[in-house]
Amino acid sequence: MNFTFPIDALQQHQTPFYYYDMELLNATLNSINNEAGNYGFKVHYAVKANANDRILSTIKEAGFGADCVSGNEVKKALETGFDAQGVVFAGVGKADWEINLGLENDIACFNVESIPELEVINELAEKKGKIARVALRINPNVNANTHHYITTGLEENKFGINQWDLENVIKALATLKNVELEGLHFHIGSQITDLLSFKELCLRVNEIQKWFISQQILPKVINVGGGLGIDYEQPDEGSIPDFKSFFKIFDEFLELQPEQEVHFELGRSVVAQCGALLTRVLYVKNGVNTKFAIVDAGMSDLLRPALYQAYHKIENLVSAKETEKYDVVGPICESSDCFGKAIDLPQTGRGDLIAIRSTGAYGEIMANRYNLRELPLAYYSDEV
């Protein structure tokens, strides 16, 4: 299913803005539900990918849980209507007020990343007369073969409990009366396109689970996180990721015990392809080796290219002339304010409408007001 641009309607809106193809989002949600449903897998949506109210409401209506990494994400998920029993709260640095918020709302689980965090959750739960359900986020030391900023499962990363510390964690759990071990949690990184990384994760999870069983501990939930990548180069050919192959890997290689549940935390693969950042050309400027297409969107509207040197396909929606090469840059006073170098575009001029594709994840949510710019608005295919 391809992304559609109602160009005449979009021309009426002041740029820059985010545009969401809600039909594509719903088709993606249906694909996830169908493929995960084949195995009884449960999916939580990673709110950090996009917390736009319309997007969250649509995902909630599809029956997903919510994976949160801040207290405000927990609050937003609950305000949007997600069932507290489907809310899981991860994060290496949870503040006391954030933990208390989760306890007060009886969320499903805290994904815990250290012994000190376990101790604080226990202390706060005791004060409230509650039992906090926790999952241990264990570092499986699996290389996700992705950008070093978004790999999270190596021993050198700040995330998770390292395996050599598990005996100490078990000893601590035995003394903490206001936490209850619900499961094991893993997450190896983001934008993973090599499914063999997920097979390696499964094999490592099997080893770790065998150790827990040898300690007479059988977790109810195995949470394998998310991380499935998307096709940034060909967004229309890969508009819906290959969820069939993704979930099949876990069905084939995870060695589950009776009654165990498998949970996922998908973000980018759910929403990335349904969003585009729309911007207009302000000026075309001649450079030494290329032309500059200076647009009215900047790194404040879409941070990924400046932060990760991330690639997004860029399209001129109104020109059909012969192609030329352009550096597509924004107006912000930073040399890193660049969306793409030497991009082949139809001959481009002032006022042309430009689409920066695959920005439904980590686009609008990371927008900021650097240079005191306004935050971009959002429009939706079922409303324009």
N, C-alpha and C positions, 0 to 999 in steps of 0.2 A: 504494500500500500504506500503510494507516494505522498509526500508533503504537498499541499496545494496552496497557492498564493492567489487570493482574489485581488489582483493588482489594482483595479480601479478603486475598490473600497479602501485598500491600504494607502493609496496615494492621498486620501483625505486627512490622514493623521499626521500630526507633527512628529518628526523623528528626533532622536532615536527612540525606539520602543521594541518591546518583545511581542512576538506574535506566536500564538500556540494553536496548532492544528489538533483540536479536541477529538476529531474522528480517528486520527492516528494514535493519540494517547489511549483511547478506548480500545482500539484494535490491539495495541501492545498489552494492555491489562488483560484482555481476553486471552491472548496467547499465553501469558504467564499463568493465569488461572487454569487454563486447560492442561498445560504441560506439567505444572507443579501438582495439579490435582490427580494426575495419573499415578502418583506415588504417595499421595497424602502429605506432601510437603507443605509447610506453612511459611508464608512470605510476609515480612515486615518491610515497609517502604522506608528507605533512609532519608529522613526529612532534610538532612543537610544538603541534598542535591538540589532541592527546589521547594521552598515553603510558601509559594504563592497559594492564596486561599482557594481559588478555583481548582488548581491542580490537586491540592490536598483533599478537597471535598470529593473530587472525582475518584481519587485513589481509595479514599475511605469507603465510598459507595461500592467499589469493586470488592470489598471485603478484606483488604490488606490490614495488617497491623502497622505499627509505627516504630521505627528505630530512631532513637533520639540521642544526641551527643551534647545537649545542654539543657539546663532547666527551662529556658525559654522555648526550646523545641518541644519539651514535654508539655509545657503550658499550651503551646500552639496546637499540638496534636489533640489534646483534650478539648480545647475550644472548638476545633474543627469537627469534633464528633467521634474521634477514634475511641474505641472501647479501652478503658484503662488496662484491662486484662490482655490487651494486645500491644501494650506499650513496653518496650525495653529501653533501658537507659545505659548507654556506654559512655566512655570518655575517661581519659587518664587523670583528669584533674577536676573531679566533681566538688563544688563548694558545698558547705553545710546546708545552705538554703535550698540548693538544688536537690540534695538527698532528701531533705525534709519534705519538699514538694512531692517527690515520688512516693515517700512513705504515706503522706496525708491522702494521696489519691489511690493508694494500693495498686501501684503499677505492677505489671507482670514480673519484671525482673530487673535487677541491677547487674550489668556486666562489669565485674570487678577486676581491676588491673594490678593490685598490689595488696600486700598484707596490711600496711597502714590504712588503706582505704577500707578493707574489711573491718578493721577495728573501729573506724569512725562510723561506718554504717551501723555496726552492732550497737555502739554507744547511743547514737541518735534514735535507733529503733527502740532500744530499752527505755529511753525517756518517754517515748510515745506509747509504750506498752504494745508494740507491734513486733511481728516477725518479718524480716525483710528477706524476700527470695533473691538469691544471687546465682549468677553463673560466673565461673572463673574464665577470664579471657587469657588463654594460654598462647604463648608465642611458639608456633610450630617450627620456626626457622626454615620456612619454605620461601624460596626466591620466586616472586611473582613475575619477574622479567618485565618490569614496567618502569616508569619514570621514578627516580630515586626519591622524589618528594612525596610520592603516593604509594610507596611500598611500606607495609606495616608489619610484616610477619617475620622479620629477621631479628636475630639477637641484638644487633646494633641499634634497632629502633627503640623509641621510648615506650612503645605500646606493649601491653600484655605481661604475663608472668612467665619467666623463663623456666624451662623444664627442670633445671637443677634445684629450683626453689620449691618444687611441689610438695616435698615431704614437710617442709616448714609450714606451707599453707594448710596442709591437712591437720597438722598439730594445732595450728591457730584456730581452725574451724571447730575443733573438738572443744575448745574453751569458750567459744562465742555462742551464747545461748539465744541471741536474738537475730541470728541469720540462719537461713536454711538453704543448703546447696540444691539448686534447681537444675543446673546443667553445666556444660562446658561450651565455651565460646571461642571461635577462631575467626580471624580476618587477615588475609595476607596482602591485601593491597587493592588498587583500583585500576580500571582500564586494562584488564587482563584479557588478551585475545588468544593466548595459547592455552587451550583447554587442558593440556598436559600438566599445567601448574595446579589445576583443581584435582587432577588424579593424584598428584604428589601430596596435596593437602589431605585427601581422603586416606591415603596410606599412613600418613603421619598421625592423623586423628585415630586410626585404628590402633596404632602402637600406644598412644597416650591413653586411650580408653582401656586397653588391656591392663595398663599399670593401675588405673583407678579400680578396676574390678579386682585386681590382686589385693587391693586395700579394703575390699568389701564395700566399695562405693559404686553404685550404679546410677549415673545421672539420668534424669528423665528426658532432658533436652540436649541434643547436639546442634549447636548453632554454628553454621559454617560461614557466616558473614555474607559478603557479596563480592563485588569486584569485577563482574562480567563486563567486558569492554564493548564498544560500539564501533561502527565503521565511519570514521570522520571523513575519509576521503571520498567515499561513494554513499552519501547519506540516503539517496533514493533506492539504490540497489540493496542496501542493508538497513532499511527503515525500521524493521522489527528484528532485533537480535535473535540468534539461533538458540532460543530457550529449550527447544527439544533436546539438542545435544548437550547443553549445559546441565539440565536436571538429570539426564540419563547417566552422565558421569558419576554423579553422587549415588544414584540407585545401584549402579554396577559395582562401585568400589568401596562404599561405606559399609562396614560390617556392624550392623545394628543389633541391639538386643531386643527381645520382645517388649512391645509397648513404648519403645523409645520414639520420640518425635524429632524430626529434622526441621530446623528453621533456617531461613535465609534472610539477608538484609540487602535488598537490591535498591539501588538509587539511580545511577547514571543510565543503566540499561532500560529503566522504566520511562524516563522523561527526556533524555537528551535529544532524541531525534524529533520530538514533537514541537520543539521550540526553535525560533530563529530571531536574530537581532536585526531589525530593519533600520537602515541609516541612509542618509542622502549625501551625495557628493557636494562639498562646498566649493572646492577649487581643484583644478588639475595643474600641477606645477612641473616644469621640466627639470630633471636632474641630470647628473653626468652620464649615468648608464641606464637610467630608467625614468619613468614618469611617476610622480606622486599623485595618487588619488586621495585627497584630503577630505575625510568624511566627518559628519557631525557626531558620530559615536566615538567614545574614547575608552581607554583602559579602565575608567571608572564605571563604565557600563558593562564591559566584558574583560575580566582580569586575566583569564587563562593564558592568552598568548604572551602577555608580559611576564606572568609568573612562571609558567611552565615551558615557554616557547611552543605552546600547543598549536596544532594545525586545525583550522576550521575552513571548510570550503566556502569560498566567497563568490557570489553570483551577482551580475548586473541584471536586474529584472526587466529593464525597459529597452536596452540597446540590443540590436541585432547586427551591428556593424562588424567589420573585420577585427580580429583580436590584436591587442597590444599588451605589453607587459607593464604592470603597475606595482608599486609599493603602496599598499592600502594602509593609510595612517590616520590617526585621530588628532584632535586639536590640543591635547594636554601637553603641558610643558615638561615632557620626559621623552628621551629618545626611544625608550622601550614602548612607547604608545604606538604600536604597530601591529596590525592584524595579519599581515602577510607580505612577503617580499617577492618581487618578480612574478606576480600573479597574472596569468593569462585571462584577460577580460575583453569583451567587446569594447570597441572604442568608446571611451567613457567621458562624460561631460558634466558640467555643473547641473545639479538638480536630479541626476539619475538616482533611482532607488536601488540600493544595494542590500542584499541579504547575506548575513553571516550565519551559516547553517550549524545545526547540531548544538545549539546553545541552550536547550531546555534544562540541562544539568550544569550547575556551577556557573551559570550566567547571571540571571536576575538576582539570585541569592547572594552573590558576591559583589554586587554593585555597591558603589560607595560615592561619597560626595567630594572626592579629591578635586581641587581647584574650585570648590563650592559649586559644583555642577549639580543639577537636579537629578534625582533618581529617575530611571526610565519607567514609563508606564507599561501596561500590558494589555493586549487585546486578544480576542479568542475567535476561532473560526465560526463558532455557532452564534456569534453576536455581531460580527461586522456586516 
